[in-house]
Amino acid sequence: MNPQTDNQVARTFLLEEQIVEEVYKAVTIDLAMMKGHIEDSLQAYGRDCWYLSDISLLKSTKREARDYLAKNSIAAGAAILTNSPISKMVGNLFLKFNKPEFPSKLFTDREKALLWIREQIELSKKV
């Protein structure tokens, strides 16, 4: 069975072993929404999956929600995918100022993002 979630923040599904794809909705995420999203993902996938996070539709994320995600993520790492200037700004702000405690990188190309995740998974197996 392929676990999935669909909440007010994003729709997620298991893309392949260890890789969860999440597509964020056109919302502004506050702290309560982020906590709920992380809890939903924890229940569906457990810890230590890699996330392909498409933030192209995302309007914004409040500072306290970004801070919470950076310090409380269940992800082993995340490739943040965007195709819009606004979501690119949101992604860059998160990476620059929140400094997540997991490997993360911003991409505009889905295939390059997936390649990076797969490389990171292989590197983590060698450690």
ROPAMI-859457 format. One record per residue: residue number from 1; residue in three letters; z, x, y of N, C-alpha, C, CB in turn. Coordinates in Angstrom, 2 decimals. Glycine has a CB too. Example, Ala and Ser with C-alpha at 12.3 -4.5 7.8 and 13.67 -1.06 7.14 Angstrom:
<nodes>
{1 Ala {7.80 13.19 -5.69} {7.80 12.30 -4.50} {7.80 13.20 -3.30} {9.05 11.31 -4.47}}
{2 Ser {7.08 12.85 -2.25} {7.14 13.67 -1.06} {7.87 12.90 0.03} {5.72 14.08 -0.60}}
</nodes>
This chain:
<nodes>
{1 Met {0.00 0.84 -1.19} {0.00 0.00 0.00} {0.00 0.88 1.25} {1.22 -0.95 0.00}}
{2 Asn {-0.77 0.51 2.23} {-0.89 1.26 3.46} {0.03 0.65 4.52} {-2.36 1.29 3.95}}
{3 Pro {1.14 1.34 4.85} {2.05 0.77 5.85} {1.39 0.70 7.22} {3.33 1.60 5.93}}
{4 Gln {1.78 -0.33 7.99} {1.27 -0.53 9.33} {2.38 -1.10 10.20} {0.03 -1.46 9.33}}
{5 Thr {2.27 -0.88 11.50} {3.16 -1.55 12.44} {2.30 -2.09 13.58} {4.28 -0.58 12.97}}
{6 Asp {2.81 -3.11 14.23} {2.15 -3.66 15.41} {3.26 -4.24 16.28} {1.06 -4.75 15.04}}
{7 Asn {3.59 -3.53 17.36} {4.64 -3.99 18.25} {4.11 -4.02 19.68} {5.90 -3.08 18.15}}
{8 Gln {4.99 -4.22 20.65} {4.54 -4.34 22.03} {4.01 -3.03 22.61} {5.66 -4.85 22.89}}
{9 Val {4.27 -1.91 21.94} {3.85 -0.59 22.42} {2.51 -0.16 21.81} {4.91 0.45 22.11}}
{10 Ala {2.40 -0.26 20.48} {1.22 0.29 19.79} {1.02 -0.36 18.43} {1.36 1.80 19.63}}
{11 Arg {-0.17 -0.16 17.92} {-0.52 -0.52 16.55} {-0.65 0.80 15.79} {-1.85 -1.39 16.46}}
{12 Thr {0.00 0.91 14.62} {-0.05 2.15 13.85} {-0.47 1.87 12.42} {1.31 2.85 13.88}}
{13 Phe {-1.06 2.88 11.80} {-1.40 2.79 10.38} {-1.52 4.21 9.82} {-2.73 2.00 10.17}}
{14 Leu {-1.33 4.32 8.52} {-1.44 5.60 7.84} {-2.91 5.91 7.66} {-0.69 5.58 6.46}}
{15 Leu {-3.38 6.93 8.36} {-4.79 7.31 8.32} {-5.11 8.07 7.03} {-5.15 8.17 9.55}}
{16 Glu {-4.26 9.01 6.70} {-4.34 9.76 5.45} {-2.97 10.36 5.21} {-5.46 10.88 5.51}}
{17 Glu {-2.80 11.01 4.07} {-1.47 11.54 3.75} {-0.95 12.40 4.89} {-1.52 12.35 2.44}}
{18 Gln {0.25 12.10 5.36} {0.96 12.80 6.43} {0.40 12.57 7.83} {0.94 14.26 6.15}}
{19 Ile {-0.63 11.74 7.99} {-1.19 11.51 9.32} {-1.17 10.02 9.65} {-2.65 12.06 9.41}}
{20 Val {-0.46 9.70 10.72} {-0.36 8.33 11.21} {-1.20 8.22 12.48} {1.14 7.92 11.48}}
{21 Glu {-2.05 7.22 12.54} {-2.79 6.96 13.77} {-2.09 5.84 14.52} {-4.28 6.59 13.49}}
{22 Glu {-1.87 6.07 15.80} {-1.27 5.02 16.63} {-2.14 4.83 17.86} {0.20 5.38 17.05}}
{23 Val {-2.40 3.56 18.15} {-3.22 3.19 19.30} {-2.31 2.43 20.26} {-4.48 2.33 18.88}}
{24 Tyr {-2.01 3.09 21.38} {-1.13 2.48 22.37} {-1.84 1.35 23.10} {-0.63 3.53 23.37}}
{25 Lys {-1.07 0.35 23.45} {-1.61 -0.83 24.14} {-1.59 -0.61 25.66} {-0.80 -2.09 23.78}}
{26 Ala {-2.23 -1.51 26.39} {-2.32 -1.43 27.85} {-1.03 -1.96 28.47} {-3.55 -2.23 28.38}}
{27 Val {0.03 -1.15 28.36} {1.35 -1.55 28.85} {2.00 -0.39 29.60} {2.26 -2.00 27.68}}
{28 Thr {3.08 -0.70 30.29} {3.97 0.31 30.84} {5.19 0.34 29.93} {4.37 0.02 32.35}}
{29 Ile {5.46 1.49 29.32} {6.52 1.59 28.32} {7.84 1.95 28.98} {6.15 2.64 27.25}}
{30 Asp {8.86 1.11 28.72} {10.20 1.43 29.20} {11.03 1.97 28.02} {10.89 0.17 29.83}}
{31 Leu {12.28 2.31 28.28} {13.13 2.93 27.27} {13.32 2.03 26.05} {14.47 3.28 27.86}}
{32 Ala {13.62 0.76 26.26} {13.85 -0.16 25.13} {12.60 -0.28 24.27} {14.28 -1.54 25.64}}
{33 Met {11.44 -0.36 24.91} {10.19 -0.45 24.16} {9.97 0.81 23.32} {9.01 -0.66 25.11}}
{34 Met {10.24 1.98 23.90} {10.04 3.24 23.18} {10.99 3.34 21.99} {10.24 4.44 24.11}}
{35 Lys {12.24 2.97 22.19} {13.21 3.00 21.08} {12.75 2.10 19.95} {14.61 2.58 21.57}}
{36 Gly {12.28 0.90 20.28} {11.80 -0.03 19.26} {10.59 0.51 18.52} {11.47 -1.36 19.89}}
{37 His {9.69 1.14 19.25} {8.48 1.70 18.63} {8.84 2.83 17.66} {7.52 2.22 19.72}}
{38 Ile {9.73 3.71 18.08} {10.15 4.81 17.20} {10.84 4.26 15.96} {11.08 5.78 17.95}}
{39 Glu {11.69 3.26 16.12} {12.38 2.66 14.97} {11.38 2.01 14.01} {13.42 1.62 15.45}}
{40 Asp {10.40 1.28 14.54} {9.37 0.67 13.69} {8.62 1.74 12.89} {8.38 -0.14 14.55}}
{41 Ser {8.27 2.84 13.56} {7.54 3.92 12.89} {8.40 4.60 11.84} {7.06 4.95 13.91}}
{42 Leu {9.68 4.78 12.14} {10.60 5.39 11.18} {10.68 4.54 9.91} {12.00 5.56 11.79}}
{43 Gln {10.80 3.23 10.09} {10.87 2.33 8.94} {9.58 2.34 8.12} {11.17 0.90 9.41}}
{44 Ala {8.45 2.44 8.77} {7.16 2.39 8.08} {6.76 3.71 7.43} {6.08 1.97 9.04}}
{45 Tyr {7.06 4.84 8.11} {6.52 6.12 7.66} {7.56 7.20 7.37} {5.58 6.63 8.68}}
{46 Gly {8.80 6.96 7.73} {9.81 8.00 7.57} {9.63 9.09 8.62} {9.75 8.60 6.16}}
{47 Arg {10.18 10.25 8.32} {10.10 11.38 9.25} {9.01 12.35 8.82} {11.46 12.11 9.33}}
{48 Asp {8.61 13.18 9.75} {7.77 14.34 9.47} {6.30 14.07 9.22} {8.31 15.04 8.32}}
{49 Cys {5.79 12.92 9.64} {4.34 12.72 9.64} {3.79 13.30 10.94} {3.97 11.20 9.49}}
{50 Trp {2.52 13.59 10.94} {1.82 14.01 12.14} {1.14 12.78 12.73} {0.78 15.14 11.83}}
{51 Tyr {1.11 12.69 14.05} {0.59 11.50 14.72} {-0.67 11.83 15.52} {1.65 10.90 15.63}}
{52 Leu {-1.68 10.99 15.33} {-2.84 10.97 16.19} {-2.59 9.82 17.15} {-4.22 10.82 15.38}}
{53 Ser {-2.21 10.13 18.37} {-1.73 9.13 19.33} {-2.79 8.87 20.39} {-0.42 9.59 20.00}}
{54 Asp {-3.47 7.75 20.28} {-4.51 7.38 21.24} {-3.86 6.62 22.40} {-5.61 6.51 20.56}}
{55 Ile {-3.82 7.29 23.55} {-3.17 6.70 24.73} {-4.21 6.23 25.76} {-2.22 7.71 25.38}}
{56 Ser {-5.44 6.06 25.34} {-6.53 5.72 26.27} {-6.28 4.45 27.07} {-7.81 5.57 25.51}}
{57 Leu {-5.63 3.46 26.48} {-5.38 2.19 27.18} {-4.05 2.16 27.91} {-5.43 1.06 26.20}}
{58 Leu {-3.17 3.10 27.61} {-1.81 3.09 28.15} {-1.81 3.14 29.67} {-1.03 4.28 27.59}}
{59 Lys {-1.02 2.24 30.28} {-0.92 2.23 31.74} {0.00 3.34 32.23} {-0.40 0.87 32.23}}
{60 Ser {1.23 3.37 31.73} {2.18 4.42 32.11} {3.39 4.36 31.19} {2.61 4.28 33.60}}
{61 Thr {4.21 5.39 31.29} {5.45 5.46 30.53} {6.55 5.87 31.49} {5.34 6.47 29.33}}
{62 Lys {7.60 5.08 31.55} {8.71 5.39 32.46} {9.38 6.70 32.03} {9.75 4.24 32.50}}
{63 Arg {9.91 7.42 33.00} {10.48 8.74 32.76} {11.50 8.74 31.65} {11.11 9.27 34.02}}
{64 Glu {12.41 7.76 31.64} {13.46 7.74 30.62} {12.87 7.53 29.22} {14.49 6.65 30.92}}
{65 Ala {11.76 6.81 29.13} {11.09 6.63 27.83} {10.43 7.92 27.38} {10.04 5.49 27.92}}
{66 Arg {9.82 8.66 28.32} {9.22 9.96 27.98} {10.29 10.95 27.54} {8.44 10.53 29.17}}
{67 Asp {11.40 10.97 28.27} {12.52 11.86 27.91} {13.03 11.55 26.51} {13.67 11.74 28.94}}
{68 Tyr {13.18 10.28 26.21} {13.68 9.86 24.90} {12.72 10.28 23.80} {13.90 8.33 24.87}}
{69 Leu {11.43 10.05 23.99} {10.44 10.43 22.99} {10.45 11.94 22.75} {9.04 9.98 23.43}}
{70 Ala {10.52 12.72 23.81} {10.49 14.18 23.68} {11.65 14.70 22.85} {10.50 14.83 25.05}}
{71 Lys {12.80 14.06 22.92} {14.00 14.55 22.23} {14.33 13.79 20.95} {15.18 14.46 23.15}}
{72 Asn {13.73 12.64 20.71} {14.10 11.80 19.56} {12.91 11.41 18.69} {14.77 10.55 20.05}}
{73 Ser {11.84 12.12 18.79} {10.67 11.77 18.00} {10.92 12.02 16.52} {9.45 12.57 18.47}}
{74 Ile {10.29 11.22 15.69} {10.35 11.41 14.24} {9.11 12.17 13.75} {10.47 10.05 13.51}}
{75 Ala {8.23 12.53 14.68} {6.96 13.18 14.33} {7.15 14.66 14.06} {5.95 12.98 15.44}}
{76 Ala {6.36 15.17 13.11} {6.29 16.62 12.91} {5.49 17.24 14.05} {5.64 16.96 11.53}}
{77 Gly {4.56 16.46 14.61} {3.73 16.90 15.72} {2.80 15.78 16.12} {2.95 18.17 15.35}}
{78 Ala {2.09 15.99 17.24} {1.21 14.93 17.73} {0.00 15.50 18.45} {1.97 14.00 18.65}}
{79 Ala {-1.16 14.96 18.10} {-2.38 15.18 18.87} {-2.53 13.94 19.74} {-3.65 15.42 17.93}}
{80 Ile {-2.51 14.15 21.04} {-2.58 13.04 21.99} {-4.03 12.89 22.43} {-1.63 13.28 23.22}}
{81 Leu {-4.60 11.74 22.12} {-6.01 11.49 22.36} {-6.18 10.56 23.56} {-6.68 10.87 21.11}}
{82 Thr {-7.10 10.94 24.46} {-7.34 10.12 25.64} {-8.81 10.20 26.05} {-6.44 10.55 26.81}}
{83 Asn {-9.27 9.18 26.71} {-10.63 9.21 27.26} {-10.67 8.68 28.69} {-11.57 8.40 26.38}}
{84 Ser {-9.50 8.48 29.28} {-9.47 7.98 30.65} {-8.66 8.92 31.54} {-8.88 6.55 30.70}}
{85 Pro {-9.02 9.01 32.82} {-8.29 9.89 33.73} {-6.81 9.51 33.86} {-8.95 9.85 35.10}}
{86 Ile {-6.50 8.22 33.86} {-5.11 7.79 34.01} {-4.29 8.21 32.79} {-5.02 6.27 34.20}}
{87 Ser {-4.79 7.94 31.60} {-4.02 8.31 30.42} {-3.98 9.82 30.23} {-4.61 7.64 29.17}}
{88 Lys {-4.99 10.53 30.69} {-4.95 12.00 30.64} {-3.82 12.52 31.52} {-6.31 12.61 31.09}}
{89 Met {-3.64 11.90 32.69} {-2.55 12.28 33.58} {-1.21 11.99 32.91} {-2.66 11.52 34.92}}
{90 Val {-1.07 10.82 32.26} {0.17 10.47 31.56} {0.46 11.50 30.47} {0.07 9.04 30.93}}
{91 Gly {-0.56 11.85 29.69} {-0.39 12.83 28.62} {0.00 14.20 29.14} {-1.65 12.94 27.81}}
{92 Asn {-0.66 14.65 30.20} {-0.34 15.96 30.78} {1.07 15.99 31.36} {-1.34 16.31 31.86}}
{93 Leu {1.49 14.90 31.99} {2.86 14.83 32.52} {3.88 14.95 31.40} {3.07 13.51 33.29}}
{94 Phe {3.63 14.24 30.30} {4.54 14.30 29.16} {4.64 15.73 28.63} {4.07 13.36 28.04}}
{95 Leu {3.52 16.39 28.43} {3.53 17.74 27.86} {4.15 18.75 28.82} {2.12 18.16 27.50}}
{96 Lys {3.85 18.62 30.11} {4.33 19.61 31.08} {5.80 19.46 31.42} {3.52 19.51 32.34}}
{97 Phe {6.24 18.24 31.65} {7.60 18.05 32.15} {8.62 17.66 31.08} {7.59 17.01 33.20}}
{98 Asn {8.20 16.99 30.04} {9.16 16.57 29.01} {9.31 17.58 27.89} {8.74 15.25 28.44}}
{99 Lys {8.35 18.47 27.76} {8.41 19.55 26.77} {8.92 19.06 25.42} {9.30 20.66 27.28}}
{100 Pro {8.10 18.29 24.71} {8.54 17.74 23.42} {8.97 18.84 22.45} {7.42 16.92 22.81}}
{101 Glu {9.92 18.48 21.58} {10.47 19.43 20.62} {9.63 19.48 19.34} {11.91 19.06 20.28}}
{102 Phe {8.37 19.15 19.44} {7.46 19.18 18.30} {6.10 19.65 18.81} {7.34 17.76 17.60}}
{103 Pro {5.28 20.27 17.95} {3.96 20.71 18.40} {3.14 19.53 18.90} {3.21 21.43 17.26}}
{104 Ser {2.50 19.71 20.05} {1.70 18.62 20.61} {0.60 19.21 21.49} {2.58 17.64 21.41}}
{105 Lys {-0.51 18.51 21.52} {-1.66 18.98 22.29} {-2.50 17.78 22.70} {-2.50 20.00 21.48}}
{106 Leu {-3.10 17.86 23.88} {-3.93 16.78 24.42} {-5.40 17.03 24.06} {-3.76 16.67 25.96}}
{107 Phe {-6.10 15.97 23.65} {-7.51 16.05 23.26} {-8.30 14.90 23.87} {-7.65 16.04 21.73}}
{108 Thr {-9.59 15.15 24.07} {-10.50 14.07 24.46} {-11.50 13.78 23.33} {-11.26 14.45 25.75}}
{109 Asp {-11.45 14.55 22.26} {-12.34 14.39 21.11} {-11.51 14.10 19.86} {-13.22 15.65 20.91}}
{110 Arg {-11.74 12.95 19.24} {-10.95 12.52 18.07} {-11.08 13.49 16.90} {-11.39 11.12 17.63}}
{111 Glu {-12.28 13.95 16.61} {-12.48 14.86 15.47} {-11.77 16.20 15.69} {-13.97 15.10 15.23}}
{112 Lys {-11.80 16.71 16.92} {-11.08 17.96 17.21} {-9.58 17.75 17.08} {-11.43 18.46 18.63}}
{113 Ala {-9.11 16.60 17.48} {-7.68 16.29 17.36} {-7.26 16.26 15.89} {-7.35 14.94 18.04}}
{114 Leu {-8.05 15.60 15.06} {-7.75 15.54 13.62} {-7.83 16.92 12.98} {-8.71 14.59 12.91}}
{115 Leu {-8.80 17.72 13.38} {-8.92 19.08 12.85} {-7.66 19.88 13.19} {-10.18 19.78 13.42}}
{116 Trp {-7.19 19.76 14.44} {-5.98 20.47 14.85} {-4.78 20.02 14.02} {-5.71 20.24 16.36}}
{117 Ile {-4.63 18.72 13.81} {-3.51 18.23 12.99} {-3.59 18.82 11.59} {-3.52 16.69 12.93}}
{118 Arg {-4.76 18.77 10.98} {-4.90 19.29 9.61} {-4.58 20.78 9.56} {-6.33 19.04 9.09}}
{119 Glu {-5.00 21.53 10.58} {-4.67 22.96 10.65} {-3.16 23.16 10.76} {-5.37 23.63 11.85}}
{120 Gln {-2.51 22.35 11.58} {-1.06 22.46 11.75} {-0.32 22.14 10.45} {-0.57 21.52 12.87}}
{121 Ile {-0.80 21.14 9.72} {-0.19 20.79 8.43} {-0.30 21.97 7.47} {-0.85 19.53 7.83}}
{122 Glu {-1.48 22.59 7.41} {-1.67 23.75 6.52} {-0.79 24.91 6.94} {-3.14 24.18 6.52}}
{123 Leu {-0.69 25.17 8.24} {0.18 26.25 8.73} {1.64 26.00 8.36} {0.05 26.40 10.25}}
{124 Ser {2.07 24.75 8.45} {3.47 24.43 8.14} {3.78 24.62 6.66} {3.79 22.99 8.55}}
{125 Lys {2.76 24.52 5.80} {2.96 24.74 4.36} {3.17 26.21 4.04} {1.77 24.20 3.58}}
{126 Lys {2.69 27.09 4.92} {2.79 28.54 4.69} {4.12 29.12 5.14} {1.67 29.25 5.41}}
{127 Val {4.87 28.35 5.88} {6.15 28.84 6.42} {7.24 28.73 5.39} {6.55 28.08 7.68}}
</nodes>
